[in-house]
Amino acid sequence: MAEFQALVLREADGKVSSAIETISEADLPPGEVTVAVEYSTLNYKDGMIVNGIGRLVRKYPHVPGVDFAGTVEQSSSPQYKAGDKVVLTGWRVGEVSWGGYGQKARVKAGQLVPLPPGLTTRQAMAIGTAGFTAMLAVMALEQHDLKPDAGQVLVTGAAGGVGSVSVALLAKLGYRVTASTGRPETHDYLKRLGATAFIERAELAKAPTRPLDSERWAGAIDSVGGTTLASLITQLAYRASVASCGLAGGSDLALTVLPFLLRGVNLLGIDSVMCPFDRRRDAWHRLSRDLPRDKLEAMIETIPLESVPGWAGRILRGGVRGRLVVAVTPDKP
């Protein structure tokens, strides 16, 4: 059996450590499709897993990486054949089962999506779970009647992965985007992605002082949660919606039902992990069509596999701008 390099997590005395190791293809989990991984990415959840936070991984040794893109090497499924380019995000891969921080991965055929025309594997991982989630959020807002001429659309956590892709997508589709961030140094970056206005993170992070505030937002994409989500819900315009897709600011939601009863606003939950295949495929094709490549390139920093542990700490501290692409197999296009 062939051997390959992977970032392996091990647990001892309640502490999780990581190191690049050589492992055998025979050690891969069961599945119909074996993929030669070219690129992965670093998401907030990856940062938690690599640092052993939240007990997301229950069995060690473990290969993390919730996303990957690469080329099919072997397949016992009629869905894929050797040479096919594929993408994986979600399905608790990299959490419950081994993931993309290894040069080979083996998964169920139903967990993969064909790489859409017009995207490289590197670009797919520049999008990754964060960008895929952003696209699902935009699609949900569209399905709840958001139109480009409706007014300002708020994006919280705007300089992060979900936020960056959300800003770029919304701007390309003709929306006026207000970006919320606590990092003023990212304003120029966000302007280049398409943001037209800014609001300080601290302003939204204050707990609402009344059940309904002035109508301000035609729609919103929120990756923060907590008091930020509660606050912006009180500011949604009549029949407006917020797509909720993160909890970096907390999981509690303290507000009244009055915005829902008196303004008919909508709180839309976005699940990218167990999202069904047809919607995944549609979202990836929308990303291929609607996400400007120059804006995507402006978000990317590429790092080698051995640098993941260091960056995993930074992403948890809010020290990452845009998207981190992990070059799992060097020298790929």
N, C-alpha and C positions, 0 to 999 in steps of 0.2 A: 504494500500500500504506500502511496506517495505521502511524503511529509511536507509540512508547510508551516509558516510562521503565523502566530496569533498572539494577541494580548490576552493573557489568562489571569483571571482573578482567583485567589485562594484565600480561605478564611482560617485563622488560627487565633484561639483565645478571644474570640469575638471581634477581631480586627481583620479587615479585608486589605490584602496587598495585591499588587499587579506587577506583571513582568512579561516581556516578550519571550515566548517559549516555542520550541519546535514540537509539533504534535502530529499524530498520524491521521490520515484520512479515515482510518478504521474507528477513530474515536468520535467522529461526527455523529450527531443524533440521527434517528431514522427519518426517512422522507423520500419522496419520489424523484426529487431534482437536486443534483449537485451543481453548485455554481462556483466558478472561479471569480472571486470577488475582486473588483478593481478599485472601487471607492466606497467609503462609508461617510458618515458625518457625525457631528457631536451635537446632541440635543440636551436640553435641561435634564431629561430623564436619564440620559447616558451619564451625565455628571453625578447624579444621585447613585446610580448603580456602581460606577467605578469607585466611588467613595464609600460604598457600603451603607448608604442612608436609606431608611424607610423599609428595610427588609424586603425589597423588591425581588431579590434573588434568594432562593431558599436552598439551593443545592450547588455546592462547589466541588471541584474546580469548574469555572464558568468562563465562557467567551462572550463578552458583552457586545453591544452595537445594535441598536434597534432598527437601523436602516442599512441597506447595501444595494449596490448595483454592479452588475457584471455580466459574464457570459456563461450560458449553460454548458457544462462539461458532459454530464450524463443525465438521462431522463428515462424513467419508466412510465411516464405519463404521456398520453397523446397530445396534451396541451402544448408541450415544449419539446424541442429537439436540440441536439448539440449545436452550438453556434448562435442560438437565440440570445438576444440582449434582453435582460430582465431587471426589474426593480422590485425591492421589497421594503415596505414600511409597515410597522404595527404588528398585529397578531400576537403580541407579547414575546416576539422573537427578540433575543438579546436580554430577555428578562426571565421568562420561564424556560425557554430553550436557547441554545447557543445562537449567537448573532453574527454581525458583520465585521467585527474586529479581528478577523482571520482571513487568510488568503483563499480559503475555501469555506463554503457553507452548504448545509443540506437541509432542505425544507420541504413542506408539502406544496404540490403544484398550485393548489388553490390560494396560497399565500402570495404568489407572485403576480406581477402585472407586466405585460410586454412593454419594453421601453418605447415610448411614443416616437413617431417619426419626427425628426428635427431636434431631438435632444441627444446629447452624449451621456455616457454613464457619469462623467464628472459633473455635468450640469444637473443631472437628475439628483445627485447627492448634494449639490448646492441648494437644491429645492428641499429634498428630504422630507421628514415628517413635519417639520416646521412649515415649509412652503405648501405641502399637501394640505395641512390643517388650515392654512390661510385661504387656500382655494375653496375648501369645503365651506368655510365661513362666508366667503363672498357669494358662493352659490346659494347658501341658505338665505342670505339677505335679499338676493335677487328674487328668490321664490316667495319672499314675503313683501314683494312689491317695491323694493328700493329702486329708485331711478336716479340717474346722474343729475337731474335738475332739482332734486328734492332738497338739497342743502348740504351742510357740512357733515361729513362722516368722520367719526372719531376712531383713531387706532391707539390703544394703550400699549405700553411696553414697546413703543414703536421702533426702537433701535435694536431690539432683539430679533431672533430668527423669524418667528411668526409675524411680528410687527413689520419688519423690513419688507417681506414679501407682500404682506397685506397692503402697505403703502404703495408699492410699485404696481400691483395689480389694479387697485382702485383707481389710481391716477391714469393708468393706461386705458381703463374703461370709461374715463370721463368724469369721475367723481372728484369733488373738492375735499381734500383730506386734511384733517387736523391731527397732528401727531402729538401724543403725550409721552414725555420722557423726563427723567430726572437728570439727564446728562446733556447740558447745553452744548457741549463740544460736539455732539452728534447732529446738530441742527443743519449744518451744511450738507452732511451726508444724506439726511432725510429730505432736504430740498432737492437734491439730485435725483432721489427716488420718486419725487413728485409731491411731497407734502407742501401745502400752501399756507398753513398756519400751525401754531404750536401752543400747547398748554402745559404748564409745569405739573409734573407727577404729583407733587405735594398738594396742589389745589384739588385734585380729584380724590386724594387719599384721606381727606377729612371726612369723618362720618356725616351723613346727611343731617341737617338741623331741622328739616321739615319734610313731610311726606312727599310733597311735590315742589320741585324747583322750577325755574323758568325753562321753557322748552328751548333746547339748544341744538340737539343732534338729530339729524335725519336717519341716522343709523350708527352702529358702532361695532368694532371687533375688539374684544377684550381678552387679553391673555394674563391679566393680573388677578382678577377675582377680589374677594374681601370687600373692604370699604370702597375701593375704587369702583367696583361693579355696582355696589349699592348706590353710590353717589351718581354715577352716570345714568342709571335707570330712572332716577328722579328727574333727570334733565332731558330725557328722550322726548321728541316731538310726538304729536298725536299719531297713533298707530305705527310708530317707528319700532325698530327691532335692534337688539344687541345680540351678536353671536358670541357666546362664552366658550373659551377654549383653553383656559389656563388658570392657575391658582398661585402664581409666584408671590402674590400679596396676601394669601390666606384663603381658606376654604369656607369660612363662615360668611353668611349673607344676611345682614341685619337691615331690613327695611319693611315697609308696610305693603299691603296689597293694593293701595290706592292708585299707583301708576298703572296697574293692570286693569283696574275697574273703571277709572275715570278717563284714562287716555288710551286704553286698549293696546298698550305696548306689548311687545313679545320678547321673551327671554329664550334664545335658541341655543340649545346645548349642542356642541360639536364634538363628536367622537371620531377620531381618526384611527383608533387602534383596531376596532372590530368592524369598521366600515365595510359593507358588502362589495363584492367584486365590480358590479356594474357601475356603482357610484365612484369607486376608485378609478376605474378606467376612464369614466367621463371627466373626473377631476384632473387626471394626468393629461388628457388630451386638451383640456382647457388651459392648463399650465403651459403646454407646448405652444399653444396658439396665442395666449393673452399675456404672458410674462415676457417683457422685453429683454432680450439677451444682454444688451449693454447694461441694463439696470441689475440683472442677475450677476453679471461679472463684477459690478461695483460692490456687491455684498460679500464676495468670496475671499477667504483666506485659507490656503491649503497647508495642511500640517502632516508630518509623517506619523505613522502608527505609534511609534515610541513616544511621541509628544502628547498623546491623549491624556495620560494621568495628570500632567501639569495643567493642561487646558480644562480638564474636568473640574478642578477646583475653581478656576477663574469663572467658568460659566455659572456656577452656583452663587458666586459673589456679584453677579451682574457685570462682569468685566469683559464680556464678549459683545462685539458689534457685528451684526449681520450673520453670515453663515460660515461655519468651519467645515471644510471638506477634508476628510481623512484619506490620504493616499495609501490604501492598504497594500496594493501591489504597485510599486514604483514604476515610472516610465510608461504609464498608460496615457493615451491621448485625453 
